[in-house]
Amino acid sequence: MKFIFEKKWDFLFLFLLIFVSWCYGYHKILHFRPSSIHQWRQADCLSFAINYYREGMHFFSPAVHWIGNQGNGRTVSEFPVIYYTVAFLWKLFGYHESVFRLVDLLIVFSGLFSLYKLCSGLLDDKAWALMIPLYLFSSPIFAYYGFNFLADVPALCLALNGWYFFFRFYQTEKNRHLGISMGFFLIGGLIKITSLLSFVPLVLVFLIEALNLFSSKNGQKIFNNTKRYFIPFILVITAIVGWYAYAIHYNKINNAGLFSTTILPIWKITAAQREVVLFRLYNELLPQFFNKAGFMFLSALLLGILISWKKINAFLFLITASVFVGVITYLILWYQVFTVHDYYLSNLLIIIPLVMITFFSFMKEEYPAIFKSAHVKVVFGAVLSISLYSCAMQMRVKYNIVDRFELPKHTFMLEKSEKELWDWYHWDYNNHFKALETITPYNRSLGIKREDKVVSIPDQSINISLVLMDQKGFSEFGYGELVGETRIRTFIGMGAKYLIINDEALLKAPDMQPFLVNKLGQYKNVSVYDLRGIAGVVPK
């Protein structure tokens, strides 16, 4: 009977995940191409997968559409296991970008389910076990990037899987559970090193126990065989160091500078610049991390943990406190990116379930009546519902999803200025880049092959327009020393055959006139020109 009871709650949780996903508009977003906020980084990630699929499944030779100085586009960002997996699935089932979103969503759901099982085991309360992962799911950046092309939220969810199996090891002391846990931490850390934010304290616990300084399992050691358990930790750390060393070397000999492989700390910018970053971090990025009311609620829980630390489970307190220190350290080391790059905050979301689990574990032991109170759970359920609703409005306005009630237009959760900004964004995108999403067959009908190098403008990103067209070539990214006519002629000298312009205003620019001689075609707002026969500047 207990097994049947457990399964009912499991199915209820999965149903709630699907229901919330529907509220977020995932069923409509599934078939969207890279779009909306941070389309730049989305296109980069999709580009890696497409190039595996189109150019051979060579795992250690990732490349993007923007070809760079080397003419091959080779570069690397995160460990490309997700991109490679997507490309492999395309080989089996055909090219569908929806597969990419579904792979990421499968990883995300597995992480949320693991968190639910972890909470169920630690708190022995199904209601709290349901609500804690759903509360995490109500984070706008979790919901947005969890069903996207970026690897940050999937990496976080791999770490959640790692924690569930570590909890199983904590309970059973079975080595296979620790091995599976380390495997998830390894893959997550290879994809995004920031997903190791909660793994580092685990290493700290191991070292403390190895030195006989502390026993964190009710007076006993978690790792009772130091020599045996030393090996999996070393394997994880060695593999991650080895991969990042290879990635840095690979970029150095190919196209360096496309993706950051270093820190961007607070002390390397001026005081005035720090103030600008702080303003945007607080007013623009943190609301995407979590709504401000929810953020204050979590801060109150964290304060309660710090005040009552002597009464809190020693292991949970050490992990949570260490991760909190790690979050502050991370914000300092990557401070410069927090003007716009909200996805850099994704792996900091681990602090949310850790704080909640630690606090509710404390409440379970010290204040069981409050912990079990149906009234408290109903109140929190109401708070959770509001948080989920707020996140749903954020998702729908970002993707311009309009239902028959037109909720994003009328909701009180969004400021008027925010609605107007997104209205402008979607209008501008529809009048410039939207046509590129479907132009590929037309380009092929003109005789433009995928490998024919093009110059695609205006596009300040590395890959957006090139990926939407599935076309190798150049955008406005890079080569900052080259401007105007010299820039285009240099690209011609590097092999560019065609010019693709998505903004008609550029057709009047004096610097463009020498390249608008031979028009091949017009697709909606996009003009296509043949550059062959026009003299280029061969770069030194």
N, C-alpha and C positions, 0 to 999 in steps of 0.2 A: 504493500500500500504506500509506503514512503517513496518508493521509486516512481509510482504513478503520480503521486503528489508533486514530486520534484519536476517531472516531465511537464505537468500542467503549467507550472510557473515558468519553465523554460520556454514553452510555446507561447505563453502570454508575453514574455519579454521580446521574443522574436516578432510577434505580431505588432507590438508597440513600436519596435524599430521600423518595421515596414510602414506602419501608419504615419509615424513622424516623417519618414522619408517622403511619403505621398504629400503630406502637408507642406514640406519644403519644395515640392515640385520636381522631385528627382525623376519622376516618370516622363516629364517633359524635357528636362535638362539632359537626359540620357543621350539624346541624339544631337545635342548642340556641339558645334565645333569649338575650339579654344576661343573664349570670348569673355567679356566683362573684365573685372578688375584683375590685374596682373596677367593679362593675356600674353604679355611678353614671355614670362617664365613658363606659362602653360605651353606655348608654342615651342620653346626650347626642349621641354620634356618630350612632347610628341615627336619632335624632330629626331631625337635619338632613336625612338622606336621605329619610325618610318625608314630611317636609313639602315637599320638592321634588316628590316623586311625587304627593302628594295635592293640593297647592295651586298647581301651576303651576311650570314649569321656569324660574324667574327666578334666574339664577345669582348675581347680586349682591344678592339679597334673602333670605339664609338665615334660617331660623327654627326654633324648637323648640316642644315641646308646652306647656311652662310659659309662660303668656302674659304675665306681668309687668304693670307699670303701664300700658304702652301697649296692652295687650289683644291684641297681635299675635304675641308671642313672638319678635320679630326680634332676633337677636344673631348674633355670628360668633365662631368660634374660629380654627381653621386654615383655610388656603385650601381651599375646599370641592370641589376637583376630584374626589376619590374619591367623596364623597357624591353629587355630581351624576352621575357615571358610573354609580353603582349605581342611582340613580333612573331614568336613561335605560334601563338594562338591564331594570328592572322594567316600564317602559312597553312594551318589546318582548316580554318573556317572562312577565310577571305578577309579582305580589309574592311573593317568596321571600327570606327573610332569609339563607338559605344563600348566595345570590348575593353578598352583602356579604362574607362570610367568604372565598368563593372569589376574589373580586377582590383582596382583601388577600393571599391566599396566592399568587396568580399573581405579584404584585409581589415578594413575598418570595422565591419560587423563582427569579424572574429575577435578583434581586440575588445570591442564593447561587450561581447558575450563573455569573454574571459574575465573582464572586470566585474560583470554581474555575478559570475560563479565565485570569484574571489571575495566579493562583498558578502555573498550568501554564506560562504564558509567562515569568514571572519566574524560577521555580525550575527549570524544565525537568525536573520530576520528578512523575509522575502520582500516585504514592502520597501525597506531601505535598499535592499540589493537591486531592486528594479529602478529606484529613483536616482541613485548615485550615477550610474552610467548614462541615464537619460539627461541628467543635469549637465554632464560633460558634453553630450550631444547637442545641447542647446547653445554651445559656444558658436558664434557666427563663423570664426575661422575654422573650427573643427568641421562644421556642417558644410562650409563652402569648399574647403580644400580636401575634405574626405571623399568628395564625389567629383574629382577633378583630374588633372594630369600631373600635379605636383606630388612629390614623394614624402613631404614632411609629415602629414597626418598618418599615412600608412606606416611610416617608421615609428611614430609614437605608438600606434596600435600593435605593432610587433613587440614593442617593449611591454605593453599591457599583457600580451600573451606570455612573455617571459616571466612577468610577475605572477601570473596565475600558476604556472608550472613550478616556480620557485616556492609558492605557497604549498603546493602539493608535496614538494620535497621537504619543506618545513614540517608538514604533518606526518609524512610517512618515512622520511629519511631514505627513500629509494633513489639510487643514483641516476636512474633513467630520467626521472623528473628533473633533476638538476641539469642533466645533459640537454634535454629539450629546452629548458629555460635558457641555458647559455646559447643554444642555437638561435633562439629568437632574438636575444640581446645582440648576438653577433650580426645577424642579417640587418636588424634595425640600425645598429651602429655603423655598418658598412654603407648603408643607404644615406643616413644622416647621423653624423657623429653626435649631434645634440640630443638624439634619442637616448643616449647613454647617461643623461642627466640623473636618472634614478638608479643606473647600474653602478656608477662610481661610489655611492654610499654603500652598496652591497660589497664592493671590494674593500671599502674601509672597515666594514663589520668583520669581514674575513681576516684582515690584517690584525685588527684588535684582538680577535679570538686567538689567532695564531701566536700572538705575543702574550697571551694569558692576562690581558689587561681588563677583559670584560666578558661576561657570558650573558647573551641577550635573550636566551630562551628559558625563562623562568629559572634562572640560576644555572642552566646548562648551556653547552655550546651548540650552535646550529651546525657548525662544521667540526664534527668530532674527530675527523681524520685529516689533519692539515696537509700532509703530503699528498694524499689522494685528491683532495679538492683544489690543490694548488694548480694542477694541470689544466682544468677547464678555464680558469681565470686567465692563465698565461696564454692559452690558445686564442681566446677571444681578443685579448689586448694585442698579441703579436699579429694576428690576421688583420686587424683594423689598422695598425701602424703600417703594415706592409702594403695594404691597399692604398692608403693615402700617400705613401711615398711614391708608389707607382703612378698615381693620378697626377701628382705634381710634376714628375718626370715626363709623363705623356704630354701634358700641356706645354711643358717647356720646349719640347722638340717639335711640337705641332703649332697649335694656335693658343698661345697663352693669353690670359687676361679676360677671357670671355666669362669665366665663372670664378668667384672668389674662393681662394684656398688659404686665406689668412684672416686674422682678426682685424676689426676696425674700431679701435678703442676710443673711449671718451676723452682721453688725455691728448689725442692727436688732432683735436679741433679747438677753435677759439671759444671763449666764454659766450660770445654772442651766438655762435653756431650751436653750442650746447643748449642754450635757451630755446632756440627754434626747434631742435629735436625734441626737447622735453615737452614743449607745447603741443607738437603734433603727436607725440607718443601718448600723452594723456587724453587729448581731445579727439583724436582720430583713430589711433591704433588700439588703445585699450578697450574702447567700446566694441571693437571687433573681436578682441580676446574674450571679453565677457561684458554683458550689460552692466552699467555702473552699480545698480542696486545689488545684483548678484556678486559683483566684485567686492562690495562693502560687506556683504554677508560672509563671503569666504575669508575676508580679512578679520572679521570678528571671530570666526572659528579658529583661525590661526593664532589670534591673540589669546583665546581661551586655552589653546594647547600650550603656549609658552608660559602662561600663568600657572597652569596646573601640571607642569611637566613631571613633577615628582610622583604623581598618581597615574601617569600614562604608561602604557606598555613600553618598555625600554627600547625594544627593537623598532617599533613603529615611530616612536619619538625621534630616534637617531636618524632613521631614513628620512622622515619628513623635514626635520630641522636641517639636515645636510642638503636636501634638494632645495629648500628655501634659500640657503646660502649659495647654492649653485645657480639658482635663478638670478639672484642679485649680481653674482659674478658674471654671468652670461650677458646681462643687460649692460654692464660696464664694458665688457670686452668687444661687444658688437654694437655699441651705442649709436654709431654713425648711420646704421641702416634703418633706424626707427623713425624716419621721416615718412616712409611710404610702405616699406616692406613688411606688411603685417604677418605674412607667412613665416617670417623668422621667429615669430612668437609661438608657433604651433607646438613645438616640443616642450615649451614651458607649461603647457596645459596639464602635464602630469601632476602638477602641484594640486590641482583641483580634487581629483579622487583621493590623493594621499592625505590631504587635509581633512576631507570629509570622513574617510575611513578611520583615521587616527582619532578624530574628535568623537565620532559616534561609538567607536570602541571604548573610549573613556566613559561616555554617557552610559553605555550598556553595563559597565562594571560599577560605576559610582552612583548613577541616577537611573536605575532600571525602569522605574515608573514613568519617567519622562520619555525615556528611550522607546518604551513600548506603547506610549499613549497614542490612541487612535486620533485624538484631536490634533496632536503635534504633527502627525503624519498627514492629516488632511490639510493643515495649513501649509506644510511644505509642498504637498501635492499641488496646491493652488499657486504657490510661488513658481514651482516647476512649470506649470501650464503657461503662466505668463511669460516665462523665459523662453519656452518653446515657441510660443506665438510670436514673440519679438524676433526670434531668429528666423522664423518662417517669413516674416515681412522683409527682413534683410535679404534673404535668399531670393525672394520673388522680385524685389525691386532691382537687384543686381542683374538678373537675367531677363527683366522686362516680361515676367510671367503675369498675365492678366487673366483672372477668373471672372465669372459672371457677376460677382459681387464687387469686383475691382478693389479688393482689400488694400493692396499697396498704396493706392491713391488716397484712400480715406482713413487709413489707420492712424491712430494717435501715437504709435510707436516710432514714427519717422518724422523728423523735422521737415518743414516746408522746403527749406533750402536744400536738404538732402534729396528730396523727391525731384526738385527742379534740376539738380546736378545730374541725377541719373537719367532724367528725361533728355537732357542735352547730350549726355554720353551716347545713349542709344540712337538718337537722331544723327549725331555725327558719325557713328560707326556705320549706320545703314546707308549713309550717303558717300562713304569712302571705302571701307574695308569689306563690307558685306558682300559685294559682288565677287570678291576674290575667293569666297568660300565655294563658289560653283563654276569658276572660270576655267578649271583644268581641261575639261573636254574641248572647250573652244580653243584654248592654246594648242592642244594637240592637233586640232583640225587645221590650224595655221601652219603646221609642220614644226612646231616648237617641241623638241624632245625634253624629257625630264632633265637630262644631263647638260642641255644647252644652258650656258650661263646667261643670266639676265641681270639687269639693274632694276630693282623695284623701289619706286619712290612715290610719295613720301612715306617713309617708314623708319623711325629712329631705333627700332628694336633690332635684335639680331636676326630673328627668324619669322616674325608674325606673317608677313605677306608671302614670304617664300614657302612657308609650311602650308598656308591656306591654298596655295597654287601647286604644292609639291614640286617646287622648282629650285634648282641649284643656282647660286649666284650671290649678288651683293644687295644690301639695303643701304640706308644712310648710316648704319652703325660703323664705328671705327674710322680709321684713316682721317683723323681730325685735322691733320695738316693739309689735307686736300679739300679745296672748295670749288664751287661753280663748275665751269667748263672743264678745268683741269682734272677734276675728280672723275667725271664721266669718261673722259679720254683715257685716264689711267686704268679704269675698269675695262675699257675696250682693249687696252694693251694687255690686260690680264686674261683676255679671252671672252669678255661679255659680247653676246651676239644680239640681244634684244633689250629694249627699254620698255618698261611697263609703268604707267603713270595712273594713279587712282584718284588724283585731285586735278580737276580741270583748270584750276587757278595756275598750276605750274606750267601749263601750255603757253602762257603769256610771258613767262620769265625769259629775259634776254639770253641768259646762259644756256637755256634749253634749245634755243632755235636751231643750232647746227645739228641737233640730233633728231629733229622732227621732220626730216625730209621724206623718209620712206615709211608711211603709215601702213601697217599690216591689217589692222582691224580695230573694232570698237565693241566692247562688251559692257553694256550698261554704262557706268561712269568711268570705265577703265579703258585707256588708250594703249595700243600696242604698236611699237615701232621697231623696224629692223635697223640694227647698228652696223651690220656688215657693209664694208666699203668705206666707212668713216674712219679716218686716221685716229689712232690711239697713241697714248704716251706709254711706252714700255718702262715699267718701274725698274729702278736700279737694283 
